[in-house]
Amino acid sequence: MNRKSATLLLCLTACALAQKAPERRVDRNTITSASNPAVRLEVPAAARYRGAERWDLYGVADCGLHVSVEADERKVIGRPYWVRFEAFLPSKPESRYRYPFTQTTQLGGMEFDVRTRFGATGGAPRPDSGGGHVEAMVKAAGYQLPRGTMNVRLVHPAADLEAGGKDAARWPELQRGLLERVAARVQFGPLAK
């Protein structure tokens, strides 16, 4: 019975996050994140901002996505830019990212794990993945993906809330807030006999 209750709480957490607005601020071609990590990202002025989404990624992470594109007059994308911010859900405190950091680069004083790829864009991504959300967003705006791409993924883990992180002392307060929200929104009681 406890196991089913936990599953119910995870579902409620996921539904609440799916309806939240993106946390980062956008002004034309600049995305500003006040924390986790505190950073300012600027894409080329030629890129058109296509929007943002925030959802529960695979029941593990709160994911915020921002998409900008450079496209030709037929709306065929030449350069997509997507920036994703993730944080493990409070219900997944044991989760950790395990990027290999075998190839790295420094940008703006931050270290990034690097993965480069090339190939056709014909395969359909999982609808609930970051790629699935990007594809749905650009297609809804009338854009077409190119037949093939070369891409680079840069990952900078911001472990500020984890043990040893700069905001680790805030975790008990955040955890308390999570429990208070559950208690305020979910009714529990014994079954009548």
C-alpha positions in Angstrom: 0.0 0.0 0.0 2.8 2.5 0.8 4.4 1.7 -2.6 1.1 2.8 -4.4 0.9 6.0 -2.4 4.5 6.9 -3.4 3.6 6.3 -7.0 0.6 8.6 -6.7 2.7 11.3 -5.2 5.2 11.1 -8.0 2.4 11.5 -10.5 1.1 14.5 -8.7 4.5 16.1 -8.7 4.9 15.4 -12.4 1.5 16.9 -13.2 2.3 20.0 -11.2 5.6 20.5 -12.9 4.2 20.0 -16.4 2.0 23.1 -15.8 4.8 25.4 -14.5 6.1 28.3 -16.6 9.8 28.2 -17.6 12.1 29.5 -14.8 14.6 31.3 -17.0 14.1 34.8 -18.4 14.4 35.4 -22.2 15.0 38.7 -23.9 15.3 38.4 -27.7 18.3 36.1 -28.2 19.5 36.0 -24.6 18.5 33.5 -21.9 19.3 34.4 -18.3 19.4 31.8 -15.5 19.6 33.2 -12.0 20.7 29.8 -10.5 21.6 26.2 -11.2 23.7 27.4 -12.9 23.7 31.2 -12.8 24.6 31.9 -16.4 23.7 34.1 -19.4 23.5 32.5 -22.8 23.3 34.4 -26.0 22.6 32.9 -29.4 23.2 34.7 -32.7 21.0 37.7 -33.5 19.8 35.9 -36.7 18.2 33.1 -34.6 14.5 33.5 -34.0 13.3 32.4 -30.5 10.5 29.8 -31.0 9.5 29.4 -27.3 10.0 27.4 -24.2 8.5 24.4 -22.5 8.8 22.8 -19.1 7.9 19.3 -18.3 8.7 16.2 -16.2 11.4 14.3 -18.1 11.0 10.6 -17.8 9.7 10.9 -14.2 13.2 11.9 -13.0 13.9 15.5 -13.8 12.2 18.9 -14.0 13.2 20.0 -17.5 13.1 23.5 -19.0 13.7 23.9 -22.7 14.3 27.0 -24.9 14.4 26.8 -28.7 15.7 29.3 -31.3 16.3 28.6 -35.0 18.1 30.1 -38.0 16.1 29.1 -41.1 15.9 30.0 -44.8 12.9 31.7 -46.5 11.2 28.3 -46.9 11.5 27.8 -43.1 14.0 25.0 -43.5 16.2 25.1 -40.3 19.9 25.5 -40.9 20.9 26.0 -37.3 18.8 25.0 -34.4 19.8 26.1 -30.9 18.2 24.4 -27.9 19.1 25.1 -24.4 17.9 22.7 -21.7 18.0 23.1 -17.9 17.4 20.1 -15.7 17.1 19.4 -12.0 16.3 16.1 -10.5 12.8 15.9 -9.0 12.8 16.2 -5.2 11.3 12.7 -5.1 14.6 11.4 -6.7 17.3 12.6 -4.3 19.4 9.5 -5.0 19.7 10.4 -8.7 23.1 11.6 -10.2 24.3 12.5 -13.6 27.0 10.3 -15.0 28.5 12.1 -17.9 31.9 10.7 -18.8 33.9 14.0 -19.2 36.3 12.2 -21.5 36.1 15.1 -24.0 35.6 18.5 -22.4 35.7 22.1 -23.3 35.7 25.4 -21.3 33.2 28.1 -22.2 32.6 31.2 -20.1 34.7 29.7 -17.3 32.5 26.6 -17.1 33.6 23.0 -17.9 31.4 21.1 -20.3 31.2 17.4 -21.3 31.2 17.3 -25.1 29.5 14.9 -27.5 29.5 15.4 -31.2 27.4 13.5 -33.8 26.3 13.6 -37.4 23.7 11.8 -39.4 20.2 11.9 -40.9 17.3 13.5 -39.0 14.7 11.0 -40.3 14.4 9.0 -37.1 11.5 10.0 -34.8 12.6 10.9 -31.3 10.6 9.8 -28.3 7.8 12.4 -27.9 8.6 12.9 -24.2 12.3 13.5 -24.8 14.1 16.8 -25.3 14.4 16.1 -29.1 10.7 15.2 -29.3 9.8 18.5 -27.7 12.1 20.4 -30.0 10.7 18.7 -33.1 7.1 19.3 -32.0 7.8 23.0 -31.3 9.5 23.8 -34.6 7.0 21.8 -36.7 4.1 23.6 -34.9 5.7 26.9 -35.9 5.8 25.7 -39.6 9.6 25.0 -39.7 11.2 21.9 -41.3 14.2 20.1 -40.0 17.0 19.6 -42.5 17.7 16.1 -43.9 20.8 15.7 -41.9 22.8 17.4 -39.2 26.1 17.7 -37.4 25.6 18.6 -33.8 27.4 19.1 -30.5 25.9 18.6 -27.1 27.5 20.4 -24.2 26.6 19.4 -20.7 27.5 21.3 -17.5 26.2 19.6 -14.4 25.2 22.1 -11.7 25.2 20.1 -8.5 24.5 23.0 -6.2 21.9 21.2 -4.1 23.9 18.0 -3.8 26.1 17.3 -0.8 29.1 19.6 -1.0 27.3 21.9 -3.5 27.1 25.6 -2.8 23.3 25.4 -2.1 23.3 22.1 -0.3 22.2 23.8 3.0 19.0 24.8 1.2 17.9 21.2 0.6 16.1 20.7 4.0 14.1 23.9 3.4 13.1 22.7 -0.1 12.3 19.3 1.1 10.1 20.7 3.9 8.3 22.9 1.3 7.7 19.8 -0.9 6.2 17.9 2.0 3.9 20.9 2.9 2.6 21.1 -0.7 1.8 17.4 -0.7 0.0 17.6 2.7 -2.0 20.6 1.5 -3.0 19.0 -1.9 -3.5 15.3 -1.1 -6.0 13.8 1.3 -5.1 10.6 3.1 -7.3 8.4 5.3 -8.0 4.8 6.2 -10.5 2.8 4.1 -13.9 2.4 5.8 -14.5 -1.2 6.9 
